[in-house]
Amino acid sequence: MLPLIETRPAAEIKRFQEEKLREQLHYLEEKSTFYRELFHKHQTDIAGITHLEDLAHIPVTTKTDLQQRNEDFICVPRNRIIDYITTSGTLGDPVTFAMTNRDLDRLAYNEAISFNCADGDENDTYQLMTTIDRRFMAGLAYFLGVRKLGAGIIRVGNGMPELQWDTIRRFQPNAFITVPSFILKLIEYAEEKGIDYRSSSIRKAICIGEPLRYPDFSLTTLGRKIKEKWDIHLYSTYASTEMGTAFTECRHGTGGHHHPELIIVEFLDDNDRPVADDEPGEVTVTTLGVEGMPLLRFKTGDVCYHYTEPCPCGRTTMRLGPLLGRKQQMIKYKGTTLYPPALYDILDNTEHIHNYYVEVFTNAIGTDEILIHIGSRMQSETFEKQIKDHFRAKLRVAPQIVFEPIAEIERVINPEQGRKFIKFVDRRNN
C-alpha cells in the first residue's frame, strides 16, 4: 500500500501539495466560518497563495482558537456528521471534532498506509490495547486502519494484563498496538505468573503516546528496557486528533514518515517563522482532504526535529523526529529549560521505581517548581538522594521528591474513566 507520491522527488511532492493546498483554501473560504472571517480580517487573497512558502502570509491557528470558537470550524451541516470525537484535554478544555463519512474513510486510509509503513499487511493480527470508546479518536482510527489493511484485530482495550495474556494464548496475534510502558507491565505480570512471553506469538509493537527514541534515533531508556527483556520490533508513531494523520516509523527506525496526500507540515519558531533544517520547531499542520473540520496552519504545541534525506526504505518524504516535548509543558527550573520526557527517561532508568508522575506548580516567588510523586517499595532518605543524584548528573538540577503508595499513584496515572496514562500534572498559575 505504499503510495506512489511518497517515493517521488521532493520537487514533485511539493507541486502535488501546492495543488492540494489550493483546493483546501477554496473549501475553507466557502465552508468555514472561522477561516472565512480570518481571511477577511487579514485581507488574505487566497488566489495569491500558490506555493507552500506563501502560507507564511496567513496567521497560525492555535488551540485557544479551537477551544473558544469550536463550532465555527465545522464545515458541514449536522446531518453530515457521523462521529463525534473530543481531544484528551491534556493542555486545556477538550475540543470536539466532527467527522463525516469521508473523514472516516480518510482516517482509515491514513492508518492503513501507516501500518504498512511499519511492515504491516493482511497476514498480521493486531491486539489493540487502547480504548475504542470514550470519544477517543486513536482506538477508532487503529480499528478502521487495520480493517482497511485487511488484517485481523482483537479489541481488548487498555490495562488488564491477565486478559491481555489470555488473548495472546487464545488468538495468537503477532502485533501489539499499545503505549510502550504497558509492555513492561505485561512482562512483569508474565514473569510473576511464569508465562514464557519470549516464546509467544508477538513479534512487533506499534507504540503510541510515549517517545521510544532520542533525536539521534537511539532507543530511550524505556525502549532499551523493553528490548533487553523482549526482543520484539518496536515501531514508534506520532499523531494527534487535530491532524487526523499519523507519522509512523518504517523498519529503519529513523523518524515517522510524512504522508503528503494528507497533511502539509511546517516547523516554526516562537515568532511563527520556519526554523532551519537542523533546528527543532513547533509542528504546524494544514490538513488536506478533511471535510468536517479542516485546519489551516494549526500549531500543535509539539516540538520536533525533521529530516529530509531519503530513507533506505524507498520513501523520499520528510521524516518527523522524536517528540522533544510540548511547548506548554516546557519547564523553567533553576535556570534550566526542561521538557517532561527528559525527566521520564531518568525515572525509567532508576531501579526500584514502580510508578511515578511529575507535578509542576508555581512556587511562592512565582517560578516553576517540580514535585515528583514516586511509588516504590524502597523508601528511604538514601534512595531519595540516589534519585536526586541521577537528576543532577543528567540535568544539573534535582527536583523535589515524595514517596507515596504504589496503588495511590496508579489511580492518578491510570484513572478509571481516563483514555491515556497521565504522567504530567500541570498546576502552574498560567
C-alpha positions in Angstrom: 0.0 0.0 0.0 2.9 2.3 -0.5 1.5 5.5 -2.2 3.5 6.4 -5.3 3.8 10.1 -4.2 5.8 9.0 -1.2 8.6 7.8 -3.5 8.8 10.8 -5.8 11.4 13.6 -5.9 10.9 16.4 -3.4 10.1 19.0 -6.1 7.3 16.8 -7.4 5.9 16.2 -3.9 5.9 20.0 -3.3 4.0 20.7 -6.5 1.5 18.0 -5.6 0.9 19.5 -2.2 0.5 23.0 -3.6 -2.3 21.8 -5.8 -4.0 20.2 -2.8 -3.5 23.3 -0.8 -5.3 25.5 -3.4 -8.3 23.1 -3.3 -8.3 23.2 0.5 -8.2 27.0 0.7 -11.2 27.4 -1.6 -13.1 24.8 0.5 -12.3 26.8 3.7 -13.3 30.1 2.2 -16.6 28.6 1.2 -17.4 26.4 4.1 -15.6 27.6 7.3 -17.0 30.5 9.3 -13.7 30.8 11.2 -11.4 30.9 8.2 -13.7 33.0 6.1 -13.6 35.6 8.8 -9.8 35.2 9.2 -9.2 35.8 5.5 -11.4 38.9 5.6 -9.8 40.3 8.7 -6.3 40.0 7.4 -7.2 40.8 3.8 -5.9 37.4 2.6 -6.5 36.8 -1.1 -6.3 33.0 -1.3 -5.7 33.3 -5.1 -2.3 34.6 -4.2 -1.4 31.6 -2.0 0.1 29.4 -4.7 3.2 28.0 -3.1 3.8 26.4 0.3 6.0 29.3 1.2 3.0 31.6 0.8 1.4 30.0 3.9 3.5 32.5 5.9 1.1 35.2 4.8 -1.7 33.5 6.8 -1.9 33.7 10.6 -1.5 30.5 12.5 -4.4 28.7 14.2 -4.0 27.9 17.9 -5.5 25.5 20.5 -7.2 28.6 22.0 -8.9 29.3 18.7 -10.3 25.8 18.7 -11.4 26.0 22.3 -13.1 29.4 22.0 -14.7 29.0 18.6 -15.0 25.3 18.3 -18.3 25.2 16.3 -17.1 27.9 13.8 -14.5 25.4 12.5 -17.2 22.9 11.5 -17.8 23.0 7.7 -20.7 20.6 7.3 -24.4 20.6 8.4 -25.2 18.4 11.4 -26.8 15.7 9.4 -23.5 15.1 7.6 -21.7 14.3 10.9 -21.2 10.6 11.5 -18.9 10.5 14.5 -18.1 13.0 17.3 -14.7 12.9 18.8 -13.0 15.0 21.5 -9.4 15.7 22.2 -8.0 14.4 25.5 -7.8 17.9 27.0 -4.2 17.3 28.2 -3.5 21.1 27.8 -6.9 22.6 28.4 -10.6 22.0 27.7 -11.3 19.2 25.3 -12.2 20.2 21.7 -14.9 18.5 19.7 -14.1 17.2 16.3 -16.9 16.3 13.8 -16.2 13.5 11.4 -18.1 12.8 8.2 -18.1 9.5 6.3 -15.4 10.9 4.0 -13.3 11.8 7.0 -13.6 8.3 8.5 -12.5 6.9 5.1 -9.6 9.2 5.1 -8.7 8.2 8.7 -8.8 4.5 7.7 -6.6 5.1 4.7 -4.1 7.1 6.9 -3.8 4.2 9.4 -3.7 1.5 6.7 -0.7 3.1 4.9 0.9 3.9 8.3 0.6 0.2 9.4 2.0 -0.8 6.0 4.9 1.6 6.7 5.6 -0.4 9.9 5.8 -3.6 7.8 2.1 -4.5 8.2 0.0 -6.5 5.8 -3.1 -8.6 5.6 -1.3 -11.5 7.3 -1.0 -9.6 10.6 -3.3 -9.9 13.6 -3.1 -6.8 15.9 -4.0 -6.8 19.6 -5.5 -3.4 20.2 -4.6 -2.2 23.7 -6.2 1.3 23.6 -9.8 2.2 24.3 -12.1 2.4 21.3 -14.8 4.3 23.2 -14.9 7.4 25.4 -14.9 9.7 22.3 -11.3 8.7 21.6 -10.0 9.0 18.0 -7.0 6.8 18.2 -8.7 3.5 19.1 -11.2 4.0 16.3 -8.5 5.0 13.8 -6.5 1.9 14.5 -9.5 -0.4 14.1 -10.5 1.3 10.8 -6.9 1.2 9.5 -6.3 -2.5 10.3 -9.7 -3.3 8.7 -8.7 -1.4 5.5 -5.3 -3.1 5.6 -7.2 -6.4 5.5 -5.5 -7.7 8.7 -7.1 -9.1 11.9 -7.7 -7.1 15.0 -8.7 -8.0 18.6 -10.2 -5.1 20.6 -9.0 -5.8 24.1 -8.7 -2.2 25.4 -6.1 -0.9 27.9 -5.0 -2.4 31.2 -6.0 -5.9 32.4 -2.7 -7.9 32.0 -4.5 -11.1 32.7 -6.9 -10.6 29.8 -4.1 -9.5 27.5 -2.2 -12.7 28.1 -5.4 -14.8 27.8 -6.0 -13.1 24.4 -2.4 -13.9 23.2 -2.9 -17.5 24.2 -6.3 -17.8 22.5 -5.8 -15.9 19.3 -2.0 -15.9 18.7 -1.7 -12.3 17.5 1.7 -11.2 16.2 1.5 -7.5 16.9 0.5 -5.1 19.7 -0.9 -1.6 19.4 -0.1 -0.1 22.8 1.6 2.5 25.0 5.1 1.1 25.3 5.4 1.4 29.1 2.5 -1.1 29.3 4.6 -3.7 27.6 6.8 -3.6 30.7 3.8 -4.2 32.8 2.9 -7.2 30.7 6.4 -8.5 31.1 6.3 -8.1 34.8 3.0 -9.9 35.0 4.3 -12.7 32.8 7.4 -13.2 35.0 5.2 -13.3 38.2 2.9 -15.9 36.6 5.6 -18.0 34.9 4.4 -17.1 31.4 7.1 -17.7 28.7 6.5 -14.4 26.9 9.6 -14.7 24.7 8.1 -17.8 23.1 4.7 -16.1 22.5 3.3 -15.2 19.1 4.1 -11.5 19.4 6.8 -10.2 17.1 6.3 -6.5 17.0 4.5 -3.5 18.6 3.1 -0.3 17.2 3.9 2.1 20.0 1.9 5.3 20.8 1.9 8.1 23.3 5.5 7.8 24.6 8.8 8.5 22.9 10.9 5.5 22.2 13.9 7.2 20.6 16.2 10.2 21.2 16.8 12.7 18.4 19.8 10.6 17.2 17.3 7.7 16.9 18.9 5.6 19.6 16.4 4.0 21.9 15.3 5.8 25.1 15.6 4.1 28.4 12.1 2.8 28.0 12.8 1.4 24.6 16.1 -0.3 25.8 14.3 -1.8 28.8 11.7 -3.4 26.6 14.3 -4.7 24.1 16.5 -6.1 26.8 13.6 -8.2 28.2 11.7 -9.0 25.0 13.3 -8.7 21.6 10.3 -7.6 19.6 10.4 -4.9 16.9 9.3 -1.6 18.2 7.7 1.0 15.7 7.2 4.5 17.1 4.3 6.6 15.9 3.2 10.2 16.4 -0.3 11.6 15.8 -3.0 13.9 17.2 -6.7 14.2 16.9 -6.3 17.7 15.3 -4.2 16.5 12.4 -6.1 13.2 11.9 -2.8 11.8 10.4 0.0 9.6 11.7 3.7 9.7 11.3 5.0 6.1 11.6 8.4 4.6 11.5 9.5 2.1 9.0 11.8 -0.8 9.9 14.8 1.5 9.8 13.6 3.5 12.8 14.8 6.9 11.7 11.6 9.0 12.1 8.0 9.0 11.3 7.2 9.2 7.6 5.1 12.1 6.2 2.0 11.3 4.1 1.9 14.3 1.6 -1.6 13.3 0.4 -3.0 14.0 3.8 -1.1 16.9 5.5 1.2 19.8 5.0 3.7 20.3 7.8 5.7 23.4 8.8 8.2 23.7 11.6 8.0 27.1 13.2 9.8 29.1 15.9 8.2 31.2 18.6 7.7 34.0 16.1 5.9 31.7 13.6 8.9 31.7 11.2 10.3 28.5 9.7 13.3 27.0 11.5 16.4 25.8 9.8 16.6 22.1 8.9 18.9 21.4 11.8 16.8 23.2 14.4 13.8 21.9 16.4 10.5 23.6 15.6 6.8 23.5 16.6 4.9 21.1 14.4 2.3 23.2 12.5 -0.1 21.4 10.2 -2.6 22.1 7.4 -4.9 19.1 6.9 -5.7 18.0 3.4 -8.9 16.2 2.3 -10.7 16.8 5.6 -14.3 17.6 5.2 -15.8 18.1 8.7 -13.2 20.2 10.5 -10.2 21.1 8.3 -7.4 23.1 9.9 -5.0 25.6 8.4 -1.6 26.3 9.9 -2.6 24.7 13.2 0.2 24.9 15.9 0.1 21.6 17.7 2.3 22.6 20.6 4.7 19.7 19.9 8.4 20.4 19.3 10.4 18.1 16.9 13.3 17.9 14.6 12.7 17.0 11.0 14.8 15.2 8.4 14.6 15.5 4.6 17.1 13.0 3.2 15.6 9.9 1.5 15.1 6.8 3.7 16.6 3.4 2.8 13.0 2.0 2.7 12.5 3.9 -0.6 10.3 6.8 0.7 11.5 10.3 -0.1 9.1 12.1 2.1 10.1 14.2 5.1 10.5 12.4 8.4 9.4 13.6 11.8 11.9 13.1 14.6 11.1 12.0 18.1 9.0 14.4 20.1 11.2 16.6 22.3 8.2 17.9 24.3 5.2 20.2 24.2 5.6 23.9 24.3 3.0 24.4 27.1 4.8 21.7 29.2 8.2 23.3 29.0 9.6 23.9 32.5 11.9 26.7 33.5 13.6 25.2 36.6 16.5 26.9 38.4 17.8 28.4 35.2 17.4 25.1 33.2 14.8 24.6 30.5 13.3 21.1 30.7 10.7 19.1 28.9 8.9 16.2 30.8 10.4 13.4 28.6 13.8 14.2 30.0 12.5 13.6 33.5 10.7 10.4 32.4 13.9 9.0 30.9 15.8 9.3 34.2 12.9 7.8 36.2 12.5 5.0 33.8 16.2 4.2 34.2 16.2 4.1 38.0 15.8 0.7 39.6 13.1 0.1 42.3 10.8 2.8 41.0 7.5 1.1 40.3 5.5 4.1 39.0 5.5 7.8 39.1 4.1 11.1 37.9 5.5 14.6 37.6 3.7 17.6 39.1 4.7 21.2 38.2 3.4 24.2 40.1 4.2 27.8 40.7 6.1 28.4 43.9 5.9 31.4 46.3 8.3 33.5 44.3 6.4 32.9 41.0 8.8 30.4 39.4 8.3 26.8 38.3 8.7 24.1 40.9 8.8 20.3 40.2 7.5 17.6 42.6 7.9 14.0 41.5 5.5 11.5 43.1 7.1 8.1 43.3 5.7 4.7 44.1 8.4 2.3 45.3 8.8 -0.5 47.8 12.2 1.1 48.7 11.5 4.3 50.6 14.4 5.9 52.4 16.5 9.1 52.5 19.3 7.2 50.9 17.1 6.1 47.9 15.8 9.7 47.6 19.4 11.0 47.5 20.3 8.4 44.9 17.4 9.6 42.7 18.3 13.2 43.1 21.9 12.4 42.2 20.7 10.9 38.9 18.9 14.1 38.1 21.9 16.3 38.9 24.2 14.1 36.8 21.9 14.2 33.8 20.2 17.6 34.0 22.3 19.6 36.6 19.2 20.1 38.8 17.3 17.9 41.2 13.5 18.2 41.8 11.6 17.6 44.9 10.6 14.0 45.6 7.8 12.5 47.6 7.1 8.8 48.1 3.5 7.6 48.0 1.7 4.2 47.9 2.1 2.4 44.6 -1.7 1.9 44.4 -2.4 5.6 45.0 -0.1 6.7 42.2 -1.7 4.1 39.9 -5.1 5.7 40.5 -3.7 9.0 39.3 -1.8 7.8 36.3 -4.4 5.4 35.1 -7.8 6.9 36.1 -10.8 4.7 35.7 -12.5 6.9 33.1 -9.3 8.0 31.5 -8.2 7.4 27.9 -4.4 7.9 28.4 -1.8 7.3 31.0 -1.1 10.5 32.9 2.5 11.2 33.7 2.4 15.0 33.9 0.2 17.2 36.1 0.5 21.0 35.5 -0.7 23.1 38.3 1.1 26.3 37.4 -0.8 29.6 37.6 -0.5 30.2 33.9 
